[in-house]
């Protein structure tokens, strides 16, 4: 459900594609290329933990606006961290 919501967000807001790619790469599983679906996705345990800490339910599906805000925020924070190094 979460990944279908993300796909809908990208279709609705194509400008989010670069943010989504950067976040996927930053949070990718170690050795993601060894297991299907061979995509740099975060580990499911990490995603469940993030949803549980944010919403109190590991099976929650965040609203699209919150996902968009989070992706933009993470990109901004990574850019600031690089600048301060």
N, CA, C and O atoms as a Maestro MAE file, in Angstrom:
{
 s_m_m2io_version
 :::
 2.0.0
}

f_m_ct {
 s_m_title
 :::
 protein
 m_atom[340] {
  # First column is atom index #
  i_m_mmod_type
  r_m_x_coord
  r_m_y_coord
  r_m_z_coord
  i_m_residue_number
  s_m_chain_name
  s_m_pdb_residue_name
  s_m_pdb_atom_name
  i_m_atomic_number
  :::
  1 25 0.821 -1.197 0.000 1 A "UNK " " N  " 7
  2 3 0.000 0.000 0.000 1 A "UNK " " CA " 6
  3 2 0.861 1.256 0.000 1 A "UNK " " C  " 6
  4 15 0.572 2.214 -0.718 1 A "UNK " " O  " 8
  5 25 1.921 1.251 0.807 2 A "UNK " " N  " 7
  6 3 2.786 2.424 0.894 2 A "UNK " " CA " 6
  7 2 3.436 2.723 -0.457 2 A "UNK " " C  " 6
  8 15 3.465 3.873 -0.896 2 A "UNK " " O  " 8
  9 25 3.957 1.683 -1.115 3 A "UNK " " N  " 7
  10 3 4.632 1.911 -2.390 3 A "UNK " " CA " 6
  11 2 3.660 2.329 -3.484 3 A "UNK " " C  " 6
  12 15 4.039 3.073 -4.389 3 A "UNK " " O  " 8
  13 25 2.420 1.867 -3.422 4 A "UNK " " N  " 7
  14 3 1.432 2.334 -4.400 4 A "UNK " " CA " 6
  15 2 1.091 3.801 -4.150 4 A "UNK " " C  " 6
  16 15 0.854 4.553 -5.094 4 A "UNK " " O  " 8
  17 25 1.066 4.207 -2.884 5 A "UNK " " N  " 7
  18 3 0.828 5.616 -2.539 5 A "UNK " " CA " 6
  19 2 1.983 6.483 -3.049 5 A "UNK " " C  " 6
  20 15 1.765 7.587 -3.548 5 A "UNK " " O  " 8
  21 25 3.205 5.975 -2.922 6 A "UNK " " N  " 7
  22 3 4.368 6.710 -3.429 6 A "UNK " " CA " 6
  23 2 4.300 6.827 -4.945 6 A "UNK " " C  " 6
  24 15 4.594 7.888 -5.497 6 A "UNK " " O  " 8
  25 25 3.917 5.752 -5.625 7 A "UNK " " N  " 7
  26 3 3.775 5.799 -7.088 7 A "UNK " " CA " 6
  27 2 2.718 6.822 -7.489 7 A "UNK " " C  " 6
  28 15 2.910 7.564 -8.453 7 A "UNK " " O  " 8
  29 25 1.621 6.868 -6.771 8 A "UNK " " N  " 7
  30 3 0.574 7.853 -7.054 8 A "UNK " " CA " 6
  31 2 1.104 9.276 -6.864 8 A "UNK " " C  " 6
  32 15 0.800 10.170 -7.654 8 A "UNK " " O  " 8
  33 25 1.902 9.475 -5.808 9 A "UNK " " N  " 7
  34 3 2.473 10.799 -5.556 9 A "UNK " " CA " 6
  35 2 3.361 11.223 -6.725 9 A "UNK " " C  " 6
  36 15 3.307 12.375 -7.155 9 A "UNK " " O  " 8
  37 25 4.171 10.307 -7.239 10 A "UNK " " N  " 7
  38 3 5.078 10.629 -8.337 10 A "UNK " " CA " 6
  39 2 4.298 10.931 -9.617 10 A "UNK " " C  " 6
  40 15 4.677 11.818 -10.381 10 A "UNK " " O  " 8
  41 25 3.235 10.211 -9.846 11 A "UNK " " N  " 7
  42 3 2.402 10.480 -11.027 11 A "UNK " " CA " 6
  43 2 1.731 11.842 -10.886 11 A "UNK " " C  " 6
  44 15 1.652 12.609 -11.847 11 A "UNK " " O  " 8
  45 25 1.256 12.131 -9.695 12 A "UNK " " N  " 7
  46 3 0.566 13.397 -9.446 12 A "UNK " " CA " 6
  47 2 1.526 14.590 -9.405 12 A "UNK " " C  " 6
  48 15 1.180 15.694 -9.825 12 A "UNK " " O  " 8
  49 25 2.731 14.350 -8.894 13 A "UNK " " N  " 7
  50 3 3.731 15.420 -8.745 13 A "UNK " " CA " 6
  51 2 5.080 14.936 -9.276 13 A "UNK " " C  " 6
  52 15 5.937 14.530 -8.491 13 A "UNK " " O  " 8
  53 25 5.279 14.972 -10.570 14 A "UNK " " N  " 7
  54 3 6.531 14.457 -11.153 14 A "UNK " " CA " 6
  55 2 7.781 15.177 -10.650 14 A "UNK " " C  " 6
  56 15 8.876 14.619 -10.712 14 A "UNK " " O  " 8
  57 25 7.636 16.396 -10.157 15 A "UNK " " N  " 7
  58 3 8.814 17.110 -9.645 15 A "UNK " " CA " 6
  59 2 9.402 16.429 -8.418 15 A "UNK " " C  " 6
  60 15 10.512 16.759 -8.002 15 A "UNK " " O  " 8
  61 25 8.674 15.482 -7.834 16 A "UNK " " N  " 7
  62 3 9.155 14.761 -6.663 16 A "UNK " " CA " 6
  63 2 10.093 13.604 -7.021 16 A "UNK " " C  " 6
  64 15 10.715 13.021 -6.133 16 A "UNK " " O  " 8
  65 25 10.200 13.270 -8.288 17 A "UNK " " N  " 7
  66 3 11.036 12.128 -8.704 17 A "UNK " " CA " 6
  67 2 12.473 12.268 -8.223 17 A "UNK " " C  " 6
  68 15 12.998 11.321 -7.639 17 A "UNK " " O  " 8
  69 25 13.144 13.416 -8.442 18 A "UNK " " N  " 7
  70 3 14.528 13.510 -7.951 18 A "UNK " " CA " 6
  71 2 14.636 13.356 -6.430 18 A "UNK " " C  " 6
  72 15 15.584 12.745 -5.937 18 A "UNK " " O  " 8
  73 25 13.682 13.898 -5.696 19 A "UNK " " N  " 7
  74 3 13.690 13.759 -4.233 19 A "UNK " " CA " 6
  75 2 13.520 12.297 -3.830 19 A "UNK " " C  " 6
  76 15 14.188 11.814 -2.915 19 A "UNK " " O  " 8
  77 25 12.634 11.611 -4.511 20 A "UNK " " N  " 7
  78 3 12.384 10.205 -4.203 20 A "UNK " " CA " 6
  79 2 13.611 9.347 -4.529 20 A "UNK " " C  " 6
  80 15 13.955 8.444 -3.766 20 A "UNK " " O  " 8
  81 25 14.260 9.622 -5.643 21 A "UNK " " N  " 7
  82 3 15.455 8.869 -6.013 21 A "UNK " " CA " 6
  83 2 16.560 9.092 -4.986 21 A "UNK " " C  " 6
  84 15 17.223 8.141 -4.573 21 A "UNK " " O  " 8
  85 25 16.761 10.334 -4.573 22 A "UNK " " N  " 7
  86 3 17.795 10.624 -3.568 22 A "UNK " " CA " 6
  87 2 17.497 9.945 -2.243 22 A "UNK " " C  " 6
  88 15 18.394 9.382 -1.615 22 A "UNK " " O  " 8
  89 25 16.252 9.994 -1.817 23 A "UNK " " N  " 7
  90 3 15.884 9.353 -0.550 23 A "UNK " " CA " 6
  91 2 16.027 7.836 -0.646 23 A "UNK " " C  " 6
  92 15 16.505 7.195 0.291 23 A "UNK " " O  " 8
  93 25 15.621 7.269 -1.757 24 A "UNK " " N  " 7
  94 3 15.760 5.815 -1.935 24 A "UNK " " CA " 6
  95 2 17.219 5.405 -1.864 24 A "UNK " " C  " 6
  96 15 17.558 4.396 -1.245 24 A "UNK " " O  " 8
  97 25 18.072 6.178 -2.491 25 A "UNK " " N  " 7
  98 3 19.495 5.852 -2.482 25 A "UNK " " CA " 6
  99 2 20.083 6.028 -1.085 25 A "UNK " " C  " 6
  100 15 20.909 5.221 -0.656 25 A "UNK " " O  " 8
  101 25 19.672 7.061 -0.381 26 A "UNK " " N  " 7
  102 3 20.211 7.316 0.957 26 A "UNK " " CA " 6
  103 2 19.786 6.245 1.959 26 A "UNK " " C  " 6
  104 15 20.557 5.910 2.858 26 A "UNK " " O  " 8
  105 25 18.590 5.707 1.823 27 A "UNK " " N  " 7
  106 3 18.058 4.742 2.782 27 A "UNK " " CA " 6
  107 2 18.036 3.308 2.257 27 A "UNK " " C  " 6
  108 15 17.377 2.446 2.837 27 A "UNK " " O  " 8
  109 25 18.744 3.053 1.179 28 A "UNK " " N  " 7
  110 3 18.704 1.728 0.548 28 A "UNK " " CA " 6
  111 2 19.249 0.644 1.470 28 A "UNK " " C  " 6
  112 15 20.042 0.911 2.373 28 A "UNK " " O  " 8
  113 25 18.808 -0.573 1.220 29 A "UNK " " N  " 7
  114 3 19.315 -1.737 1.942 29 A "UNK " " CA " 6
  115 2 20.749 -2.011 1.513 29 A "UNK " " C  " 6
  116 15 21.143 -1.754 0.375 29 A "UNK " " O  " 8
  117 25 21.499 -2.530 2.436 30 A "UNK " " N  " 7
  118 3 22.832 -2.986 2.068 30 A "UNK " " CA " 6
  119 2 22.661 -4.205 1.157 30 A "UNK " " C  " 6
  120 15 21.810 -5.055 1.418 30 A "UNK " " O  " 8
  121 25 23.436 -4.293 0.127 31 A "UNK " " N  " 7
  122 3 23.387 -5.406 -0.844 31 A "UNK " " CA " 6
  123 2 22.027 -5.542 -1.523 31 A "UNK " " C  " 6
  124 15 21.586 -6.656 -1.804 31 A "UNK " " O  " 8
  125 25 21.363 -4.423 -1.787 32 A "UNK " " N  " 7
  126 3 20.057 -4.427 -2.427 32 A "UNK " " CA " 6
  127 2 20.082 -5.102 -3.788 32 A "UNK " " C  " 6
  128 15 19.064 -5.627 -4.238 32 A "UNK " " O  " 8
  129 25 21.227 -5.093 -4.444 33 A "UNK " " N  " 7
  130 3 21.362 -5.634 -5.797 33 A "UNK " " CA " 6
  131 2 21.442 -7.161 -5.821 33 A "UNK " " C  " 6
  132 15 21.469 -7.759 -6.896 33 A "UNK " " O  " 8
  133 25 21.480 -7.793 -4.656 34 A "UNK " " N  " 7
  134 3 21.571 -9.253 -4.589 34 A "UNK " " CA " 6
  135 2 20.219 -9.952 -4.477 34 A "UNK " " C  " 6
  136 15 20.128 -11.166 -4.660 34 A "UNK " " O  " 8
  137 25 19.162 -9.180 -4.174 35 A "UNK " " N  " 7
  138 3 17.854 -9.794 -3.920 35 A "UNK " " CA " 6
  139 2 16.768 -9.093 -4.734 35 A "UNK " " C  " 6
  140 15 16.802 -7.876 -4.913 35 A "UNK " " O  " 8
  141 25 15.804 -9.877 -5.225 36 A "UNK " " N  " 7
  142 3 14.682 -9.245 -5.926 36 A "UNK " " CA " 6
  143 2 13.954 -8.306 -4.984 36 A "UNK " " C  " 6
  144 15 13.871 -8.606 -3.793 36 A "UNK " " O  " 8
  145 25 13.445 -7.237 -5.431 37 A "UNK " " N  " 7
  146 3 13.221 -6.780 -6.798 37 A "UNK " " CA " 6
  147 2 14.393 -6.007 -7.396 37 A "UNK " " C  " 6
  148 15 14.204 -5.313 -8.396 37 A "UNK " " O  " 8
  149 25 15.601 -6.099 -6.824 38 A "UNK " " N  " 7
  150 3 16.805 -5.465 -7.358 38 A "UNK " " CA " 6
  151 2 16.635 -3.955 -7.494 38 A "UNK " " C  " 6
  152 15 17.053 -3.353 -8.483 38 A "UNK " " O  " 8
  153 25 16.020 -3.365 -6.488 39 A "UNK " " N  " 7
  154 3 15.823 -1.913 -6.431 39 A "UNK " " CA " 6
  155 2 16.428 -1.392 -5.132 39 A "UNK " " C  " 6
  156 15 16.403 -2.090 -4.118 39 A "UNK " " O  " 8
  157 25 16.968 -0.181 -5.149 40 A "UNK " " N  " 7
  158 3 17.560 0.377 -3.923 40 A "UNK " " CA " 6
  159 2 16.500 0.902 -2.955 40 A "UNK " " C  " 6
  160 15 16.368 2.108 -2.745 40 A "UNK " " O  " 8
  161 25 15.754 -0.027 -2.378 41 A "UNK " " N  " 7
  162 3 14.684 0.328 -1.448 41 A "UNK " " CA " 6
  163 2 15.160 0.174 -0.008 41 A "UNK " " C  " 6
  164 15 16.064 -0.617 0.264 41 A "UNK " " O  " 8
  165 25 14.563 0.920 0.913 42 A "UNK " " N  " 7
  166 3 14.910 0.747 2.329 42 A "UNK " " CA " 6
  167 2 14.472 -0.638 2.822 42 A "UNK " " C  " 6
  168 15 13.519 -1.208 2.291 42 A "UNK " " O  " 8
  169 25 15.152 -1.175 3.822 43 A "UNK " " N  " 7
  170 3 14.718 -2.461 4.388 43 A "UNK " " CA " 6
  171 2 13.298 -2.336 4.952 43 A "UNK " " C  " 6
  172 15 12.932 -1.293 5.493 43 A "UNK " " O  " 8
  173 25 12.520 -3.381 4.827 44 A "UNK " " N  " 7
  174 3 11.143 -3.330 5.324 44 A "UNK " " CA " 6
  175 2 11.110 -3.107 6.830 44 A "UNK " " C  " 6
  176 15 10.197 -2.455 7.335 44 A "UNK " " O  " 8
  177 25 12.095 -3.639 7.558 45 A "UNK " " N  " 7
  178 3 12.130 -3.416 9.009 45 A "UNK " " CA " 6
  179 2 12.337 -1.937 9.319 45 A "UNK " " C  " 6
  180 15 11.763 -1.421 10.279 45 A "UNK " " O  " 8
  181 25 13.140 -1.258 8.528 46 A "UNK " " N  " 7
  182 3 13.365 0.178 8.722 46 A "UNK " " CA " 6
  183 2 12.080 0.956 8.435 46 A "UNK " " C  " 6
  184 15 11.715 1.859 9.188 46 A "UNK " " O  " 8
  185 25 11.405 0.607 7.356 47 A "UNK " " N  " 7
  186 3 10.167 1.303 7.001 47 A "UNK " " CA " 6
  187 2 9.109 1.097 8.082 47 A "UNK " " C  " 6
  188 15 8.401 2.038 8.443 47 A "UNK " " O  " 8
  189 25 8.998 -0.118 8.597 48 A "UNK " " N  " 7
  190 3 8.021 -0.388 9.659 48 A "UNK " " CA " 6
  191 2 8.358 0.413 10.917 48 A "UNK " " C  " 6
  192 15 7.465 0.951 11.571 48 A "UNK " " O  " 8
  193 25 9.651 0.490 11.254 49 A "UNK " " N  " 7
  194 3 10.073 1.262 12.420 49 A "UNK " " CA " 6
  195 2 9.763 2.740 12.233 49 A "UNK " " C  " 6
  196 15 9.261 3.385 13.153 49 A "UNK " " O  " 8
  197 25 10.057 3.287 11.049 50 A "UNK " " N  " 7
  198 3 9.786 4.701 10.784 50 A "UNK " " CA " 6
  199 2 8.294 5.006 10.902 50 A "UNK " " C  " 6
  200 15 7.909 6.013 11.497 50 A "UNK " " O  " 8
  201 25 7.459 4.143 10.340 51 A "UNK " " N  " 7
  202 3 6.015 4.355 10.398 51 A "UNK " " CA " 6
  203 2 5.500 4.195 11.829 51 A "UNK " " C  " 6
  204 15 4.604 4.923 12.255 51 A "UNK " " O  " 8
  205 25 6.066 3.246 12.564 52 A "UNK " " N  " 7
  206 3 5.637 3.046 13.949 52 A "UNK " " CA " 6
  207 2 6.007 4.252 14.808 52 A "UNK " " C  " 6
  208 15 5.203 4.696 15.627 52 A "UNK " " O  " 8
  209 25 7.207 4.784 14.632 53 A "UNK " " N  " 7
  210 3 7.611 5.931 15.440 53 A "UNK " " CA " 6
  211 2 6.867 7.203 15.032 53 A "UNK " " C  " 6
  212 15 6.613 8.065 15.873 53 A "UNK " " O  " 8
  213 25 6.520 7.326 13.760 54 A "UNK " " N  " 7
  214 3 5.843 8.534 13.291 54 A "UNK " " CA " 6
  215 2 4.336 8.497 13.545 54 A "UNK " " C  " 6
  216 15 3.741 9.515 13.899 54 A "UNK " " O  " 8
  217 25 3.718 7.326 13.366 55 A "UNK " " N  " 7
  218 3 2.259 7.245 13.407 55 A "UNK " " CA " 6
  219 2 1.716 6.297 14.468 55 A "UNK " " C  " 6
  220 15 0.504 6.217 14.667 55 A "UNK " " O  " 8
  221 25 2.608 5.577 15.152 56 A "UNK " " N  " 7
  222 3 2.153 4.636 16.164 56 A "UNK " " CA " 6
  223 2 1.598 3.356 15.587 56 A "UNK " " C  " 6
  224 15 0.977 2.569 16.301 56 A "UNK " " O  " 8
  225 25 1.813 3.139 14.304 57 A "UNK " " N  " 7
  226 3 1.314 1.945 13.625 57 A "UNK " " CA " 6
  227 2 2.281 1.589 12.502 57 A "UNK " " C  " 6
  228 15 2.433 2.367 11.560 57 A "UNK " " O  " 8
  229 25 2.935 0.437 12.579 58 A "UNK " " N  " 7
  230 3 3.894 0.083 11.530 58 A "UNK " " CA " 6
  231 2 3.249 -0.161 10.167 58 A "UNK " " C  " 6
  232 15 3.948 -0.224 9.156 58 A "UNK " " O  " 8
  233 25 1.938 -0.297 10.131 59 A "UNK " " N  " 7
  234 3 1.235 -0.511 8.873 59 A "UNK " " CA " 6
  235 2 0.527 0.752 8.372 59 A "UNK " " C  " 6
  236 15 -0.284 0.692 7.448 59 A "UNK " " O  " 8
  237 25 0.838 1.886 8.985 60 A "UNK " " N  " 7
  238 3 0.200 3.152 8.589 60 A "UNK " " CA " 6
  239 2 0.624 3.542 7.173 60 A "UNK " " C  " 6
  240 15 1.698 3.165 6.703 60 A "UNK " " O  " 8
  241 25 -0.226 4.291 6.518 61 A "UNK " " N  " 7
  242 3 0.085 4.849 5.207 61 A "UNK " " CA " 6
  243 2 -0.004 6.360 5.320 61 A "UNK " " C  " 6
  244 15 -1.093 6.916 5.465 61 A "UNK " " O  " 8
  245 25 1.151 7.029 5.254 62 A "UNK " " N  " 7
  246 3 1.142 8.480 5.432 62 A "UNK " " CA " 6
  247 2 0.429 9.197 4.293 62 A "UNK " " C  " 6
  248 15 0.412 8.706 3.164 62 A "UNK " " O  " 8
  249 25 -0.154 10.344 4.579 63 A "UNK " " N  " 7
  250 3 -0.765 11.146 3.517 63 A "UNK " " CA " 6
  251 2 0.299 11.624 2.520 63 A "UNK " " C  " 6
  252 15 1.464 11.796 2.879 63 A "UNK " " O  " 8
  253 25 -0.105 11.830 1.301 64 A "UNK " " N  " 7
  254 3 0.821 12.240 0.242 64 A "UNK " " CA " 6
  255 2 1.526 13.545 0.595 64 A "UNK " " C  " 6
  256 15 2.726 13.678 0.355 64 A "UNK " " O  " 8
  257 25 0.811 14.498 1.153 65 A "UNK " " N  " 7
  258 3 1.429 15.775 1.506 65 A "UNK " " CA " 6
  259 2 2.546 15.600 2.530 65 A "UNK " " C  " 6
  260 15 3.566 16.285 2.453 65 A "UNK " " O  " 8
  261 25 2.368 14.702 3.476 66 A "UNK " " N  " 7
  262 3 3.415 14.454 4.465 66 A "UNK " " CA " 6
  263 2 4.614 13.761 3.836 66 A "UNK " " C  " 6
  264 15 5.756 14.068 4.179 66 A "UNK " " O  " 8
  265 25 4.367 12.828 2.919 67 A "UNK " " N  " 7
  266 3 5.480 12.178 2.236 67 A "UNK " " CA " 6
  267 2 6.283 13.194 1.429 67 A "UNK " " C  " 6
  268 15 7.513 13.176 1.435 67 A "UNK " " O  " 8
  269 25 5.572 14.075 0.740 68 A "UNK " " N  " 7
  270 3 6.248 15.109 -0.043 68 A "UNK " " CA " 6
  271 2 7.086 16.006 0.866 68 A "UNK " " C  " 6
  272 15 8.243 16.290 0.556 68 A "UNK " " O  " 8
  273 25 6.523 16.446 1.963 69 A "UNK " " N  " 7
  274 3 7.259 17.302 2.906 69 A "UNK " " CA " 6
  275 2 8.494 16.593 3.440 69 A "UNK " " C  " 6
  276 15 9.560 17.198 3.557 69 A "UNK " " O  " 8
  277 25 8.352 15.324 3.760 70 A "UNK " " N  " 7
  278 3 9.485 14.558 4.293 70 A "UNK " " CA " 6
  279 2 10.597 14.440 3.256 70 A "UNK " " C  " 6
  280 15 11.769 14.627 3.584 70 A "UNK " " O  " 8
  281 25 10.248 14.133 2.014 71 A "UNK " " N  " 7
  282 3 11.261 13.984 0.975 71 A "UNK " " CA " 6
  283 2 12.002 15.291 0.718 71 A "UNK " " C  " 6
  284 15 13.221 15.290 0.546 71 A "UNK " " O  " 8
  285 25 11.283 16.392 0.691 72 A "UNK " " N  " 7
  286 3 11.915 17.705 0.490 72 A "UNK " " CA " 6
  287 2 12.798 18.037 1.689 72 A "UNK " " C  " 6
  288 15 13.905 18.547 1.523 72 A "UNK " " O  " 8
  289 25 12.314 17.750 2.891 73 A "UNK " " N  " 7
  290 3 13.080 18.024 4.102 73 A "UNK " " CA " 6
  291 2 14.381 17.226 4.125 73 A "UNK " " C  " 6
  292 15 15.435 17.779 4.438 73 A "UNK " " O  " 8
  293 25 14.322 15.922 3.796 74 A "UNK " " N  " 7
  294 3 15.542 15.115 3.826 74 A "UNK " " CA " 6
  295 2 16.550 15.623 2.805 74 A "UNK " " C  " 6
  296 15 17.748 15.650 3.088 74 A "UNK " " O  " 8
  297 25 16.094 16.023 1.635 75 A "UNK " " N  " 7
  298 3 17.008 16.571 0.625 75 A "UNK " " CA " 6
  299 2 17.649 17.861 1.129 75 A "UNK " " C  " 6
  300 15 18.847 18.076 0.949 75 A "UNK " " O  " 8
  301 25 16.863 18.699 1.748 76 A "UNK " " N  " 7
  302 3 17.386 19.964 2.286 76 A "UNK " " CA " 6
  303 2 18.408 19.700 3.389 76 A "UNK " " C  " 6
  304 15 19.452 20.352 3.430 76 A "UNK " " O  " 8
  305 25 18.125 18.759 4.277 77 A "UNK " " N  " 7
  306 3 19.061 18.463 5.365 77 A "UNK " " CA " 6
  307 2 20.365 17.873 4.835 77 A "UNK " " C  " 6
  308 15 21.440 18.234 5.314 77 A "UNK " " O  " 8
  309 25 20.290 16.973 3.856 78 A "UNK " " N  " 7
  310 3 21.512 16.414 3.271 78 A "UNK " " CA " 6
  311 2 22.337 17.511 2.604 78 A "UNK " " C  " 6
  312 15 23.564 17.511 2.704 78 A "UNK " " O  " 8
  313 25 21.673 18.442 1.927 79 A "UNK " " N  " 7
  314 3 22.380 19.541 1.280 79 A "UNK " " CA " 6
  315 2 23.057 20.432 2.320 79 A "UNK " " C  " 6
  316 15 24.198 20.848 2.123 79 A "UNK " " O  " 8
  317 25 22.376 20.728 3.416 80 A "UNK " " N  " 7
  318 3 22.983 21.541 4.483 80 A "UNK " " CA " 6
  319 2 24.146 20.830 5.142 80 A "UNK " " C  " 6
  320 15 25.145 21.468 5.475 80 A "UNK " " O  " 8
  321 25 24.043 19.528 5.338 81 A "UNK " " N  " 7
  322 3 25.132 18.789 5.950 81 A "UNK " " CA " 6
  323 2 26.363 18.801 5.056 81 A "UNK " " C  " 6
  324 15 27.481 18.925 5.556 81 A "UNK " " O  " 8
  325 25 26.182 18.675 3.749 82 A "UNK " " N  " 7
  326 3 27.310 18.717 2.816 82 A "UNK " " CA " 6
  327 2 27.966 20.091 2.828 82 A "UNK " " C  " 6
  328 15 29.189 20.208 2.753 82 A "UNK " " O  " 8
  329 25 27.150 21.116 2.921 83 A "UNK " " N  " 7
  330 3 27.662 22.482 2.902 83 A "UNK " " CA " 6
  331 2 28.492 22.778 4.141 83 A "UNK " " C  " 6
  332 15 29.488 23.498 4.066 83 A "UNK " " O  " 8
  333 25 28.090 22.228 5.274 84 A "UNK " " N  " 7
  334 3 28.775 22.499 6.540 84 A "UNK " " CA " 6
  335 2 30.027 21.655 6.738 84 A "UNK " " C  " 6
  336 15 30.768 21.872 7.697 84 A "UNK " " O  " 8
  337 25 30.277 20.705 5.857 85 A "UNK " " N  " 7
  338 3 31.445 19.826 6.035 85 A "UNK " " CA " 6
  339 2 32.706 20.506 5.630 85 A "UNK " " C  " 6
  340 15 33.781 19.914 5.714 85 A "UNK " " O  " 8
  :::
 }
 m_bond[339] {
  # First column is bond index #
  i_m_from
  i_m_to
  i_m_order
  :::
  1 1 2 1
  2 2 3 1
  3 3 4 2
  4 3 5 1
  5 5 6 1
  6 6 7 1
  7 7 8 2
  8 7 9 1
  9 9 10 1
  10 10 11 1
  11 11 12 2
  12 11 13 1
  13 13 14 1
  14 14 15 1
  15 15 16 2
  16 15 17 1
  17 17 18 1
  18 18 19 1
  19 19 20 2
  20 19 21 1
  21 21 22 1
  22 22 23 1
  23 23 24 2
  24 23 25 1
  25 25 26 1
  26 26 27 1
  27 27 28 2
  28 27 29 1
  29 29 30 1
  30 30 31 1
  31 31 32 2
  32 31 33 1
  33 33 34 1
  34 34 35 1
  35 35 36 2
  36 35 37 1
  37 37 38 1
  38 38 39 1
  39 39 40 2
  40 39 41 1
  41 41 42 1
  42 42 43 1
  43 43 44 2
  44 43 45 1
  45 45 46 1
  46 46 47 1
  47 47 48 2
  48 47 49 1
  49 49 50 1
  50 50 51 1
  51 51 52 2
  52 51 53 1
  53 53 54 1
  54 54 55 1
  55 55 56 2
  56 55 57 1
  57 57 58 1
  58 58 59 1
  59 59 60 2
  60 59 61 1
  61 61 62 1
  62 62 63 1
  63 63 64 2
  64 63 65 1
  65 65 66 1
  66 66 67 1
  67 67 68 2
  68 67 69 1
  69 69 70 1
  70 70 71 1
  71 71 72 2
  72 71 73 1
  73 73 74 1
  74 74 75 1
  75 75 76 2
  76 75 77 1
  77 77 78 1
  78 78 79 1
  79 79 80 2
  80 79 81 1
  81 81 82 1
  82 82 83 1
  83 83 84 2
  84 83 85 1
  85 85 86 1
  86 86 87 1
  87 87 88 2
  88 87 89 1
  89 89 90 1
  90 90 91 1
  91 91 92 2
  92 91 93 1
  93 93 94 1
  94 94 95 1
  95 95 96 2
  96 95 97 1
  97 97 98 1
  98 98 99 1
  99 99 100 2
  100 99 101 1
  101 101 102 1
  102 102 103 1
  103 103 104 2
  104 103 105 1
  105 105 106 1
  106 106 107 1
  107 107 108 2
  108 107 109 1
  109 109 110 1
  110 110 111 1
  111 111 112 2
  112 111 113 1
  113 113 114 1
  114 114 115 1
  115 115 116 2
  116 115 117 1
  117 117 118 1
  118 118 119 1
  119 119 120 2
  120 119 121 1
  121 121 122 1
  122 122 123 1
  123 123 124 2
  124 123 125 1
  125 125 126 1
  126 126 127 1
  127 127 128 2
  128 127 129 1
  129 129 130 1
  130 130 131 1
  131 131 132 2
  132 131 133 1
  133 133 134 1
  134 134 135 1
  135 135 136 2
  136 135 137 1
  137 137 138 1
  138 138 139 1
  139 139 140 2
  140 139 141 1
  141 141 142 1
  142 142 143 1
  143 143 144 2
  144 143 145 1
  145 145 146 1
  146 146 147 1
  147 147 148 2
  148 147 149 1
  149 149 150 1
  150 150 151 1
  151 151 152 2
  152 151 153 1
  153 153 154 1
  154 154 155 1
  155 155 156 2
  156 155 157 1
  157 157 158 1
  158 158 159 1
  159 159 160 2
  160 159 161 1
  161 161 162 1
  162 162 163 1
  163 163 164 2
  164 163 165 1
  165 165 166 1
  166 166 167 1
  167 167 168 2
  168 167 169 1
  169 169 170 1
  170 170 171 1
  171 171 172 2
  172 171 173 1
  173 173 174 1
  174 174 175 1
  175 175 176 2
  176 175 177 1
  177 177 178 1
  178 178 179 1
  179 179 180 2
  180 179 181 1
  181 181 182 1
  182 182 183 1
  183 183 184 2
  184 183 185 1
  185 185 186 1
  186 186 187 1
  187 187 188 2
  188 187 189 1
  189 189 190 1
  190 190 191 1
  191 191 192 2
  192 191 193 1
  193 193 194 1
  194 194 195 1
  195 195 196 2
  196 195 197 1
  197 197 198 1
  198 198 199 1
  199 199 200 2
  200 199 201 1
  201 201 202 1
  202 202 203 1
  203 203 204 2
  204 203 205 1
  205 205 206 1
  206 206 207 1
  207 207 208 2
  208 207 209 1
  209 209 210 1
  210 210 211 1
  211 211 212 2
  212 211 213 1
  213 213 214 1
  214 214 215 1
  215 215 216 2
  216 215 217 1
  217 217 218 1
  218 218 219 1
  219 219 220 2
  220 219 221 1
  221 221 222 1
  222 222 223 1
  223 223 224 2
  224 223 225 1
  225 225 226 1
  226 226 227 1
  227 227 228 2
  228 227 229 1
  229 229 230 1
  230 230 231 1
  231 231 232 2
  232 231 233 1
  233 233 234 1
  234 234 235 1
  235 235 236 2
  236 235 237 1
  237 237 238 1
  238 238 239 1
  239 239 240 2
  240 239 241 1
  241 241 242 1
  242 242 243 1
  243 243 244 2
  244 243 245 1
  245 245 246 1
  246 246 247 1
  247 247 248 2
  248 247 249 1
  249 249 250 1
  250 250 251 1
  251 251 252 2
  252 251 253 1
  253 253 254 1
  254 254 255 1
  255 255 256 2
  256 255 257 1
  257 257 258 1
  258 258 259 1
  259 259 260 2
  260 259 261 1
  261 261 262 1
  262 262 263 1
  263 263 264 2
  264 263 265 1
  265 265 266 1
  266 266 267 1
  267 267 268 2
  268 267 269 1
  269 269 270 1
  270 270 271 1
  271 271 272 2
  272 271 273 1
  273 273 274 1
  274 274 275 1
  275 275 276 2
  276 275 277 1
  277 277 278 1
  278 278 279 1
  279 279 280 2
  280 279 281 1
  281 281 282 1
  282 282 283 1
  283 283 284 2
  284 283 285 1
  285 285 286 1
  286 286 287 1
  287 287 288 2
  288 287 289 1
  289 289 290 1
  290 290 291 1
  291 291 292 2
  292 291 293 1
  293 293 294 1
  294 294 295 1
  295 295 296 2
  296 295 297 1
  297 297 298 1
  298 298 299 1
  299 299 300 2
  300 299 301 1
  301 301 302 1
  302 302 303 1
  303 303 304 2
  304 303 305 1
  305 305 306 1
  306 306 307 1
  307 307 308 2
  308 307 309 1
  309 309 310 1
  310 310 311 1
  311 311 312 2
  312 311 313 1
  313 313 314 1
  314 314 315 1
  315 315 316 2
  316 315 317 1
  317 317 318 1
  318 318 319 1
  319 319 320 2
  320 319 321 1
  321 321 322 1
  322 322 323 1
  323 323 324 2
  324 323 325 1
  325 325 326 1
  326 326 327 1
  327 327 328 2
  328 327 329 1
  329 329 330 1
  330 330 331 1
  331 331 332 2
  332 331 333 1
  333 333 334 1
  334 334 335 1
  335 335 336 2
  336 335 337 1
  337 337 338 1
  338 338 339 1
  339 339 340 2
  :::
 }
}
